[in-house]
Amino acid sequence: MNGNMPMVTKLSKCIESKQSAACKEEKNSKEAAESNKLVCIEKAYSTILRELGEITEREGLLRTPLRAAKAMQFFTKGYQETVQDILNDAIFDENHDEVVVVKDIDLFSLCEHHLVPFFGKAHIAYIPNKKVVGLSKLARIVEIFSRRLQVQERLTKQIAVAINEALEPLGVVVVIEAAHMCMVMRGVQKMNAKTVTSVMLGVFQSDPKTRKEFLTLTL
């Protein structure tokens, strides 16, 4: 048996080495793909600036296409994230059946119609069905879906459905209040206009008393 140990150890190290090499190759491949995407977006911004009549070689704009490309990747980083990734081990068994509310969650997104920002706050409530989630994860779910090209109506529903599917609670409600720069900087140019959207699932939809409790706690 002792004579076999060196061979087993050698095979184990060989497998580990191959796995490490495969992981490194996959990582390098992903980094190369991301780098190529960044270059393409940078070139697109250079084209936009030139077509607007700007001189992209002047000092103030030399690195603007690259900065804008990196910023756009950050603004849309939600495409690279999933609810499953951020929840992982953050769902716990808990015998709690009263309303849980997290309000005034800051959100920033881009209108998919004009690629200009809309921003505001999200209010989330759910009634657990033997399972609760780490409170910060609710804000992370908002972040995942808001960091994409969006319309507010869809954003509100995506957040509510994601929480409903992950926790299977007795009810979920999501309300978003936001100002849209497409209404402020262009178009009707109404500085103080805000859009409010809501999605109610489960008992929040069927029980007026539960719905009233949420509205009292948040609005």
N, C-alpha and C positions, 0 to 999 in steps of 0.2 A: 504493500500500500504506500509505504514511504517513497518507494521508487517511482510511483505514479504521480506524486505530488508536483514535481517540477514540470511534468508535461501538462498537468491540469492548469497550473499557474501560467505556463507559457500560452496555452490556448485562451485562457481568460484574458490575459494582457493583449493578445492578438485581437480578440473580439472587441475589447474596449478601445483599442487603437483604431480599428476600422469604424466603430460607431462614432468616435471622436472626429475622425476624418470626414465621415459622411455629414455630421452636424456642421462642421466647419465649412464644407463645400456648399451645403444648403444655405448657411448664413451669408456666405460670400455671394451666392447667386441672388439672394433677396436684396442685399445691399447694392449689387450692380443694377438690378431692376429698378430700385428706388432712385438710384443716381440718374439712370436714363430718363425716368419720369420727370425728375427735377429739371434736367437739361431741356426737355421738350416744353415744359411749362414756361421756363425762362425765355426760350426763343419765342413762344407765343406772346408773352408780355412785351418783348422787344418789338414785335410786329405791330401790336396794338399801339404802342407809344409812337412809332413812326407814322402809322396811319392817322393818328390824331394830330400830326404836324410837329411832334417833338423831335429834338435832336438827341438821340440816345447816347451819343459820344460825349455830351457835355458833362462836366464834373458831377453835378447833382444827380444825374441819371445813370451814371456808369454802372452802378451795382443795383439799381432799382429793379430791373427785371428779375434778378436772382432773389432779392429780398422779397419781392412780391410773390414769387413762386413758392418760397419757403413759407410765407404767411398763408397762402392759399392751401398748402398742404396741412398746415396746423388747423386752419378754419374747418377743414373737412376730414380731420383725423378720425371721426366717428365711423367712417367707412371701413377702417382697419380694426375696429373693436366690436366685440359681441357682448351681449348681456351675460352669457355663460362664462366668459372670461373674467368678468369683474365680480360676479357673485361667488364663484368657486365655493369656498367653505364658509360663506357669510350668512347662510340660512340655518336657523336654529329652531329646535322643538321648544315650544313655549305655550303654556296653557293661559293665553291671554285673548279675550274676545271683545275688547273695547276698541274704540277708534284710535288709530295711531296717525298723527298728523305731522308732516314736515312742511313748513311754509317758507315763503320768501327765498326760494332757491334761485339764485341768479342764473340766467341763461342768455347765450349769445348764439345767433344763427345767421345764415345767409338765405335771403329770399331766392328761390330758384328761378323766379321770373326775371329779376333784374341784377342778381348777384350783388345786392347791397344788404347791409345788416338789418336784422330786427332783433330786439333785445328786451328783456323784461324779467319777470319772476314766475316761477311755477310753484303751485301749492299741490301737495300730494297727501292723500289719506287712504288708509286701507283698514279693514277689520280682519285681524288674523283668524285663520282656521287651523289652529295648532302649530303654525309656523310663523316666525318673525324673521326679518332681515336686518342686518346692520344698517343703521340710519344713514350713514354716509353713502351707502350703496344706492340709495334712492336718488341722491344728487348725481352719482356717477351714471345712472341710467339716463337721467336728463341730459347729461353731457354727451353720452354716446349718440343720442338721436339728434341733439341740437347741432352737433358739429358735423352736419351734412347739409347739402342743399335742401331746403325745406319750404313747406307752407305750414302755417301755424296750426291749421286744422288737422293735418296729418301728423304733425309732431305730437300734438296732444294725445291723439289716439294711439300712436306707437308706444308712448310712455306707459299709458294705462294698460294696454294689451300685454306689454312685456312684464309688468309687475303682476298682472293677473295670471299669466302663464307660469311665471317663476314660483309664485307663492300659493296659488290656488286659494285666495282669501275669500271671505264671505262677501266682500265688496271692495271696489277700488274707485276712487275719483281723482281726476287730475284737472286742475284749472290753470290756464296760462294767461297772463296779462302782458302784452308786449306793444312796444312802439315800433313802427315799421318805417325805415328811412326811405322806402320807395314812395311813401305818402308824405314825408316831410321834406325831402331834398328835391323831389320832382313831382310830376303829376299835380294833384290837388294842393300840395304843400300846406298841409294842416299840421301845425307844430304840436298841438296838444292831443291829437287823436290817439287812442289806444284801442287795441283789439283784445277782446276777452273770448276765449274758447274753453269748453269743458267737455269731458267725457266721463260718464258715470256708468259703472258696471255693478252687477249683483244687487245687494240690498240698497246701495245708494240710489240705484235707478228705481227699485220697486217700493221702497219704504220712504214716504215723505218725511217722517220723523227723523230718520237717520240722515237723510239729505240735509234737513234743517240744522242738525247738530254740526255737520261739517261746515256749512255756510256761516254759522255763528262763530265757530272756532277760527275761521280763516279770513272772512271778508268783513 
